Amino acid sequence: MDSRAKPLPDMHGITVLQLVPSLEAGGAERTAVDIAAALVAAGGRALVATTGGRLVGELREAGAEWLQFPAATKNPGRIVWNAERIRRLIAAEGVDIVHARSRAPAWSGLMAARRAGVPFLTTYHGAYKPGGPLKTWYNSVMVRGDAVIANSRFTARRIEQQYPRAEGRIEVIYRGTDLDRFDPAAIDPARIAALRSAWGIAPGRRIVLLPARLTGWKGQEVLIDAAALLADRGVADVDYVLAGDAQGRTAYLAGLEARIAARGLVGRVHVVGHCSDMPAANMAADVVVVPSTEPEAFGRTAVEAQAAGRPVVVSDIGATPETVLAPPDCAPGQRTGWRVRPGDAVALAAAVEEALALGPEARAALGARARAHARGFGLEAMTGATLALYRRLLRRANAA
């Protein structure tokens, strides 16, 4: 994989409207901001229509424009009305391309773009589950545009299997990470100490970190069970941090807290909510785990952890074989992390124990390999490829 940064395409005079439900936390939201910033840096104009969220400030700082818009609605009547509102936006703002990052706003964007005669494309940020005929039709909006961005080869294969007609319009563009933010040399130790204090971690304790929103398939329950197994084995100097929003899932949060208590892990497993300083969080961790029980369409968390030189343990499903090197796909001395069976607390505990047991030299060597591997998923590669796709779509539209 060529990770070398290339100059961004000239985007002067080009306006792109991105549609995303919100700008809170997540891959779609983070990517929308990153692409908007790159577009502005390349001389273009970036508009993002969304309900808003914690990333709006960063979006504006990059020189992009936030259009407050009910993009999260799934109400069919409002989706149709949103299409007319977007059509008016296209005309009023001189929009050249509409780029949707979620299904509900994609329906509005598709209708509006077709009426306005401008290119429309989508990005698959997740591997949508197949369902009955109605859900299959609803999901199909993501392959109805002029191009479809898949955030991994795994995602591209899923799209082709579910929607063969999309073949020829799919482009794999890996989710990009701002590697400079996760460079260990760039992290002030005071930031790490502040997080440890905020999380209630005592000095000298090691940390196993699971950074993900609190939802069942992200594997928090599996990690709690693995932590109990490790405690039974005498691994007693480790705390476990679940860092992520519950996003209103109060029943799931209560279930996690009950599970922690039932396993005798109160004070050892910390549910800390959203973390706004993930570079420092990764540096605070001795091991980062991504124990998802359903496929990750890309796996940004594992890439960020590797960029920080941390050992990672991930579930061996989805795109993780593309983002984490581990046997049998590489020699043991080339691994950048561990891949284990999803939902298997015993396997997760064994891998975490092995990662925690690394000596200083082995840990440093693994960290160097992990950082080198992460360079293949840099932000510049993603933004450059996306802007180049915008240019191709415009040339094609102008030639039609």
C-alpha positions in Angstrom: 0.0 0.0 0.0 1.4 3.4 -1.0 1.2 5.6 2.1 3.2 8.5 0.6 1.3 11.8 0.7 0.5 13.3 -2.7 -0.6 16.8 -3.5 -4.3 17.4 -3.2 -6.2 18.0 -6.5 -7.0 21.6 -7.3 -10.6 22.1 -6.1 -10.9 25.9 -6.7 -14.5 26.8 -7.7 -15.9 23.5 -6.6 -18.6 23.3 -3.9 -19.4 19.9 -2.2 -22.4 19.3 0.1 -22.0 16.5 2.5 -25.0 15.0 4.3 -24.5 13.2 7.6 -27.0 12.7 10.4 -25.0 14.4 13.2 -21.5 15.6 14.0 -21.0 13.9 17.3 -18.5 11.0 17.4 -18.0 8.2 14.9 -16.4 7.3 11.7 -18.9 9.0 9.4 -18.8 12.2 11.4 -15.0 12.3 11.7 -14.6 11.6 8.0 -17.1 14.3 7.0 -15.0 16.9 8.9 -11.7 15.6 7.5 -12.9 15.7 3.9 -14.4 19.2 4.5 -11.1 20.4 5.8 -9.2 18.9 2.9 -11.6 20.4 0.4 -11.1 23.9 1.9 -7.3 23.4 1.9 -7.4 22.5 -1.8 -9.3 25.7 -2.6 -12.9 24.4 -2.7 -16.0 25.2 -0.6 -17.3 22.6 1.9 -20.8 22.5 3.1 -22.0 20.0 5.7 -25.8 19.6 6.3 -26.5 17.9 9.6 -28.3 18.3 12.9 -25.1 19.4 14.6 -22.9 18.1 17.4 -19.6 18.4 19.2 -17.5 18.5 15.9 -19.3 21.6 14.5 -16.6 23.8 16.1 -13.8 21.9 14.5 -15.6 22.0 11.1 -15.9 25.7 11.3 -12.3 26.2 12.3 -11.3 24.3 9.2 -13.2 26.9 7.1 -16.1 24.7 6.2 -19.8 25.7 6.6 -22.3 24.0 8.9 -25.9 24.0 7.6 -28.3 23.1 10.4 -30.5 20.5 8.8 -32.7 17.6 10.1 -30.5 15.0 8.3 -31.1 12.4 11.0 -34.8 12.0 10.3 -36.1 8.6 9.1 -39.7 9.8 8.6 -40.6 9.1 5.0 -42.6 12.3 4.6 -39.8 14.4 6.0 -37.2 12.6 3.8 -39.2 13.7 0.8 -39.5 17.3 2.1 -35.8 17.3 2.9 -35.1 16.4 -0.8 -36.8 19.6 -1.8 -34.9 21.6 0.8 -31.6 20.1 -0.5 -32.6 20.9 -4.1 -33.0 24.5 -3.1 -29.7 24.5 -1.3 -28.0 23.1 -4.4 -29.4 26.0 -6.5 -28.8 28.7 -3.9 -25.3 27.7 -2.9 -24.0 26.5 -6.3 -23.4 23.0 -5.1 -21.5 20.8 -7.7 -21.5 17.4 -5.9 -23.7 15.9 -3.2 -22.0 13.3 -0.9 -24.2 11.3 1.5 -22.8 9.3 4.5 -25.9 7.6 5.8 -29.0 6.0 4.4 -31.8 8.3 5.5 -30.2 11.6 4.2 -28.9 9.6 1.2 -32.5 9.2 0.0 -33.1 13.0 0.3 -29.8 13.7 -1.4 -30.3 11.3 -4.2 -33.7 12.8 -5.1 -32.4 16.3 -4.9 -29.2 15.7 -6.9 -31.2 14.0 -9.7 -33.6 16.9 -9.9 -30.7 19.4 -9.9 -28.6 17.4 -12.3 -25.4 17.2 -10.2 -23.3 14.1 -9.3 -24.3 12.1 -6.3 -22.1 9.7 -4.4 -22.2 7.8 -1.1 -19.8 6.3 1.4 -20.4 3.0 3.2 -19.1 3.6 6.8 -20.6 0.4 8.0 -21.5 -3.1 6.7 -25.3 -2.9 6.8 -27.0 -6.1 7.7 -29.1 -7.7 5.0 -32.7 -8.1 5.9 -36.1 -8.6 4.2 -37.1 -7.0 0.9 -38.1 -3.7 2.5 -34.8 -3.3 4.3 -32.8 -4.4 1.3 -34.6 -1.7 -0.8 -34.0 0.9 1.9 -30.3 0.1 2.1 -30.0 0.2 -1.7 -30.0 3.9 -1.7 -26.3 3.6 -0.9 -25.5 2.1 -4.3 -27.8 4.2 -6.4 -25.4 7.1 -6.9 -22.7 7.8 -9.5 -20.0 6.3 -7.2 -19.9 4.3 -4.0 -16.9 4.6 -1.6 -16.2 1.5 0.4 -14.0 2.0 3.5 -12.3 -1.4 3.1 -12.0 -4.3 0.8 -14.3 -6.2 3.2 -17.0 -3.6 2.8 -16.6 -3.6 -1.0 -17.1 -7.4 -1.1 -20.2 -7.1 1.0 -21.6 -4.4 -1.3 -21.0 -6.5 -4.4 -22.6 -9.6 -2.8 -25.7 -7.7 -1.8 -26.0 -5.4 -4.8 -24.2 -6.8 -7.9 -25.4 -3.9 -10.0 -22.9 -1.6 -8.0 -19.9 -3.4 -9.6 -17.9 -0.9 -11.5 -18.9 2.0 -9.4 -17.3 0.9 -6.1 -14.0 2.6 -5.1 -12.1 1.4 -2.0 -10.8 4.3 0.0 -9.6 3.4 3.4 -10.7 5.5 6.3 -7.8 7.9 7.0 -6.2 8.6 10.3 -4.4 11.8 11.2 -1.2 10.0 12.2 0.5 13.1 13.5 -2.1 13.4 16.3 -1.3 9.9 17.5 2.5 10.2 17.3 3.8 9.3 20.8 6.3 12.1 20.6 3.4 14.6 20.2 1.5 13.6 23.4 2.3 15.7 26.4 2.6 13.4 29.5 0.4 15.8 31.4 -2.5 14.9 29.1 -2.0 11.2 29.9 -1.8 11.9 33.7 -5.0 14.0 33.5 -6.9 11.2 31.8 -5.7 8.6 34.4 -6.8 10.9 37.1 -10.2 11.6 35.5 -10.7 7.8 35.1 -9.7 7.1 38.7 -6.7 4.9 37.9 -4.2 4.6 40.7 -0.5 5.1 40.0 1.3 2.0 38.9 -1.8 0.3 37.5 -1.8 -0.9 33.9 -4.7 -0.1 31.6 -6.6 -2.2 29.1 -8.7 0.2 27.0 -11.8 -0.4 25.0 -12.7 2.8 23.2 -16.2 2.5 21.6 -19.7 3.6 22.0 -21.6 1.5 24.5 -23.6 -0.9 22.4 -23.9 -4.7 22.5 -21.9 -5.5 19.4 -18.9 -3.5 20.4 -18.0 -6.3 22.9 -17.9 -4.5 26.3 -19.5 -7.6 27.9 -16.9 -9.9 26.4 -14.1 -7.7 27.9 -15.7 -7.8 31.3 -15.9 -11.6 31.2 -12.2 -11.7 30.0 -11.2 -9.3 32.9 -12.8 -11.7 35.4 -10.9 -14.6 33.9 -7.6 -12.7 34.1 -8.4 -11.7 37.7 -8.9 -15.4 38.5 -5.4 -16.1 37.0 -3.8 -13.6 39.3 -3.4 -10.7 36.8 -4.2 -8.2 39.5 -2.4 -5.0 38.6 -4.7 -4.1 35.6 -7.7 -1.8 35.3 -10.1 -1.9 32.4 -11.5 1.3 30.8 -14.7 1.4 28.7 -14.5 4.8 27.0 -17.6 5.7 25.0 -21.0 7.3 25.0 -24.0 5.3 26.0 -26.0 7.4 23.5 -29.2 6.9 25.4 -28.8 3.1 25.9 -29.5 3.3 29.6 -30.6 -0.4 29.9 -27.4 -1.5 28.3 -25.3 0.7 30.6 -27.2 -0.7 33.6 -26.5 -4.2 32.4 -22.8 -3.5 32.1 -22.7 -2.1 35.6 -24.5 -5.2 36.9 -22.1 -7.5 35.1 -19.1 -5.7 36.5 -20.6 -6.1 40.0 -21.5 -9.8 39.5 -17.9 -10.5 38.3 -16.4 -8.8 41.4 -14.8 -6.1 39.3 -16.1 -2.9 40.9 -13.2 -0.5 41.0 -11.3 -2.5 38.4 -13.6 -1.9 35.3 -14.3 1.8 34.8 -17.1 3.1 32.6 -15.9 6.6 31.8 -18.1 8.0 29.0 -17.0 9.8 26.0 -13.3 10.6 25.7 -12.3 13.7 23.7 -8.5 13.1 23.8 -8.1 9.7 22.1 -4.4 10.2 21.4 -3.7 10.6 25.1 -6.1 7.7 25.9 -4.2 5.4 23.6 -0.9 6.4 25.2 -2.3 5.8 28.7 -3.2 2.2 27.6 -0.9 -0.8 27.9 -3.2 -2.7 25.5 -6.1 -1.5 23.3 -8.9 -4.0 22.6 -11.6 -4.0 19.9 -13.6 -7.1 20.8 -16.5 -6.5 18.4 -19.0 -9.3 18.0 -20.1 -8.1 14.5 -17.9 -7.2 11.6 -16.1 -3.8 11.7 -16.4 -2.3 8.3 -13.0 -0.7 8.7 -11.6 -0.5 12.3 -10.4 3.1 12.9 -9.8 2.4 16.6 -7.3 -0.3 15.9 -5.4 1.9 13.4 -5.3 4.8 15.8 -3.9 2.5 18.5 -1.3 1.1 16.2 -0.3 4.6 15.1 0.4 5.2 18.8 2.5 2.1 19.0 0.1 0.2 21.3 -0.5 -3.5 21.2 -4.0 -4.2 20.0 -6.3 -7.2 20.3 -9.2 -7.3 17.9 -11.9 -9.7 16.8 -11.0 -11.6 13.7 -13.9 -10.5 11.5 -14.8 -7.8 9.1 -11.9 -5.6 7.9 -9.6 -6.3 10.8 -7.4 -8.7 8.8 -6.7 -5.6 6.6 -5.8 -3.3 9.5 -4.1 -5.6 12.0 -1.3 -8.0 11.0 -1.3 -11.3 12.9 -0.6 -15.0 12.3 -1.4 -17.1 10.3 -1.4 -14.2 7.8 2.1 -13.2 8.8 5.0 -14.6 10.7 4.9 -14.2 14.5 7.7 -11.7 14.4 5.8 -9.5 12.0 2.6 -9.2 14.0 1.2 -5.8 14.9 -1.5 -7.2 17.2 -3.7 -10.2 18.0 -6.8 -11.4 16.3 -9.2 -13.6 18.3 -12.6 -15.3 17.7 -15.5 -12.8 18.2 -17.4 -13.3 21.5 -14.8 -15.6 22.9 -13.8 -14.3 26.4 -11.3 -17.1 26.9 -9.4 -16.2 23.7 -9.6 -12.5 24.4 -8.2 -13.0 27.9 -5.3 -15.2 26.6 -4.4 -12.6 24.0 -4.6 -9.7 26.4 -2.4 -11.6 28.9 0.2 -12.3 26.2 0.2 -8.6 25.2 0.6 -7.5 28.8 3.5 -9.9 29.2 5.6 -8.4 26.5 9.0 -7.4 27.7 10.4 -3.8 27.0 12.3 -4.9 23.8 9.5 -6.9 22.4 7.0 -4.2 23.2 9.1 -1.6 21.5 9.6 -3.7 18.4 5.9 -4.4 18.1 5.2 -0.7 18.5 7.5 0.2 15.7 5.9 -2.4 13.4 2.5 -1.1 14.3 3.4 2.5 13.6 4.9 1.5 10.2 1.7 -0.5 9.3 -0.6 2.4 10.3 1.1 4.7 7.9 -0.8 2.9 5.1 -4.0 4.3 6.5 -3.0 8.0 6.7 -5.4 10.9 6.4 -3.6 12.3 3.3 -4.3 9.1 1.3 -8.0 9.2 2.1 -8.5 12.9 1.4 -6.5 12.8 -1.8 -8.3 9.8 -3.2 -11.7 11.3 -2.3 -11.0 14.7 -3.8 -9.7 13.0 -6.9 -12.9 11.0 -7.2 -14.9 14.3 -6.9 -12.9 15.7 -9.9 -13.5 12.5 -12.0 -17.3 12.7 -11.3 -17.4 16.3 -12.4 -15.4 15.6 -15.6 -17.7 12.8 -16.4 -20.8 15.0 -15.7 -19.5 17.8 -17.8 -18.7 15.5 -20.7 -22.2 14.0 -20.7 
